[in-house]
């Protein structure tokens, strides 16, 4: 929307990291916590505070891009 290429690059960076590290390709769903090196620190899902902030923010970005893009 802004035309700022740096903002788009940050969006792509967050998207790539999120799906590479937080998502569970084997069983589905999202892990809630990672170590600093990007490995999963707790494999439980649903037993702790739910992980939804990043996917929700990404969904909002996608919706805005569709609306204004």
TORDOBA-768596 format. One record per residue (C-alpha): residue number from 1; residue in three letters; z, x, y. Coordinates in steps of 0.2 Angstrom, whole numbers, plus 5000, padded with zeros to 4 digits. Layout:
<sites>
@nr = NUM&rest = ALA&pz = Z&px = X&py = Y
...
</sites>
This chain:
<sites>
@nr = 1&rest = UNK&pz = 5000&px = 5000&py = 5000
@nr = 2&rest = UNK&pz = 5004&px = 5014&py = 5012
@nr = 3&rest = UNK&pz = 4990&px = 5025&py = 5007
@nr = 4&rest = UNK&pz = 5003&px = 5040&py = 5006
@nr = 5&rest = UNK&pz = 4997&px = 5050&py = 4991
@nr = 6&rest = UNK&pz = 5014&px = 5058&py = 4989
@nr = 7&rest = UNK&pz = 5022&px = 5041&py = 4986
@nr = 8&rest = UNK&pz = 5009&px = 5037&py = 4973
@nr = 9&rest = UNK&pz = 5013&px = 5054&py = 4964
@nr = 10&rest = UNK&pz = 5031&px = 5050&py = 4964
@nr = 11&rest = UNK&pz = 5028&px = 5033&py = 4956
@nr = 12&rest = UNK&pz = 5017&px = 5041&py = 4943
@nr = 13&rest = UNK&pz = 5030&px = 5055&py = 4940
@nr = 14&rest = UNK&pz = 5044&px = 5042&py = 4937
@nr = 15&rest = UNK&pz = 5033&px = 5031&py = 4926
@nr = 16&rest = UNK&pz = 5028&px = 5046&py = 4915
@nr = 17&rest = UNK&pz = 5046&px = 5052&py = 4913
@nr = 18&rest = UNK&pz = 5054&px = 5035&py = 4910
@nr = 19&rest = UNK&pz = 5042&px = 5031&py = 4896
@nr = 20&rest = UNK&pz = 5043&px = 5048&py = 4889
@nr = 21&rest = UNK&pz = 5062&px = 5049&py = 4888
@nr = 22&rest = UNK&pz = 5070&px = 5032&py = 4890
@nr = 23&rest = UNK&pz = 5059&px = 5021&py = 4879
@nr = 24&rest = UNK&pz = 5062&px = 5020&py = 4861
@nr = 25&rest = UNK&pz = 5044&px = 5020&py = 4853
@nr = 26&rest = UNK&pz = 5051&px = 5019&py = 4835
@nr = 27&rest = UNK&pz = 5063&px = 5003&py = 4837
@nr = 28&rest = UNK&pz = 5058&px = 4997&py = 4854
@nr = 29&rest = UNK&pz = 5070&px = 4995&py = 4869
@nr = 30&rest = UNK&pz = 5077&px = 5007&py = 4881
@nr = 31&rest = UNK&pz = 5091&px = 5020&py = 4880
@nr = 32&rest = UNK&pz = 5103&px = 5019&py = 4893
@nr = 33&rest = UNK&pz = 5108&px = 5037&py = 4896
@nr = 34&rest = UNK&pz = 5100&px = 5054&py = 4895
@nr = 35&rest = UNK&pz = 5107&px = 5072&py = 4896
@nr = 36&rest = UNK&pz = 5101&px = 5083&py = 4910
@nr = 37&rest = UNK&pz = 5088&px = 5090&py = 4898
@nr = 38&rest = UNK&pz = 5080&px = 5073&py = 4895
@nr = 39&rest = UNK&pz = 5087&px = 5071&py = 4878
@nr = 40&rest = UNK&pz = 5096&px = 5054&py = 4873
@nr = 41&rest = UNK&pz = 5114&px = 5056&py = 4875
@nr = 42&rest = UNK&pz = 5119&px = 5039&py = 4867
@nr = 43&rest = UNK&pz = 5107&px = 5030&py = 4854
@nr = 44&rest = UNK&pz = 5116&px = 5014&py = 4855
@nr = 45&rest = UNK&pz = 5107&px = 5000&py = 4864
@nr = 46&rest = UNK&pz = 5115&px = 4984&py = 4871
@nr = 47&rest = UNK&pz = 5133&px = 4990&py = 4868
@nr = 48&rest = UNK&pz = 5135&px = 4998&py = 4884
@nr = 49&rest = UNK&pz = 5129&px = 4994&py = 4902
@nr = 50&rest = UNK&pz = 5111&px = 4988&py = 4900
@nr = 51&rest = UNK&pz = 5097&px = 4999&py = 4905
@nr = 52&rest = UNK&pz = 5086&px = 4989&py = 4917
@nr = 53&rest = UNK&pz = 5086&px = 4996&py = 4934
@nr = 54&rest = UNK&pz = 5071&px = 5008&py = 4931
@nr = 55&rest = UNK&pz = 5060&px = 4996&py = 4922
@nr = 56&rest = UNK&pz = 5064&px = 4982&py = 4934
@nr = 57&rest = UNK&pz = 5060&px = 4994&py = 4949
@nr = 58&rest = UNK&pz = 5043&px = 4999&py = 4941
@nr = 59&rest = UNK&pz = 5039&px = 4980&py = 4938
@nr = 60&rest = UNK&pz = 5042&px = 4977&py = 4956
@nr = 61&rest = UNK&pz = 5031&px = 4991&py = 4961
@nr = 62&rest = UNK&pz = 5017&px = 4985&py = 4949
@nr = 63&rest = UNK&pz = 5018&px = 4967&py = 4956
@nr = 64&rest = UNK&pz = 5017&px = 4974&py = 4974
@nr = 65&rest = UNK&pz = 5002&px = 4985&py = 4969
@nr = 66&rest = UNK&pz = 4993&px = 4969&py = 4962
@nr = 67&rest = UNK&pz = 4998&px = 4959&py = 4977
@nr = 68&rest = UNK&pz = 4993&px = 4971&py = 4990
@nr = 69&rest = UNK&pz = 4981&px = 4983&py = 4981
</sites>
